[in-house]
């Protein structure tokens, strides 16, 4: 019984702590991929809602076909981290070839939401002069300035993305050599966006429509 109570307390506390600024730590990236700054606002990220992304980085040499592995854990107040599974290509997943991942995301519309997100990613990258399907990617600077990405409501299949604090590890390895290109540890927070409700807010809404 005590174990069950602790589990319930941990589960209920997942949404209590909030990280107010994206925290990024390099965990062993090569000099070929330099990511100097990543800003994500608002923080916590609101779902559904718009998230604004700023990136400053560069490739110092051409990069060919590469594999990206995501490891996502949700934090609890007990100091434990609950692993997030990979479902419908979303979560702690491995994407075997970044040259084709965005197009695959769009054509297969993973989890019923990732097609639209993939199209937005293409728009964001093309605005920075990057073709997501080009392989190899040539050496270049990458500057994304306050791009607004619209996140939809989570479908029931992705209900494990509850509000709370998350630890995300991203690793990118070159397929030909297996060499580690990028390793980043991110700390971020997610919250559920809810429209104001109740008698007072409903009355104000009716007045605005008159």
Secondary structure, 3 states (H helix, E strand, C coil): CHHHHHHHHHHHHHHCCCCCCCEEEECCCCCCEEEEEEEEECCCEEECEEEEEEEEEEECCCECCEEEEEEEEEECCCCCEEECCEECCEECCEECCHHHHHHHHHHHCHHHCHHHHHHHHHHHHHHCCCCCCCCCECCEEEEEEEEEEEECCCCHHHCCCCCEEEEEEEEEEECCCCCEEEEEEEEEEEEECCCCCCHHHHHHHHHHHC
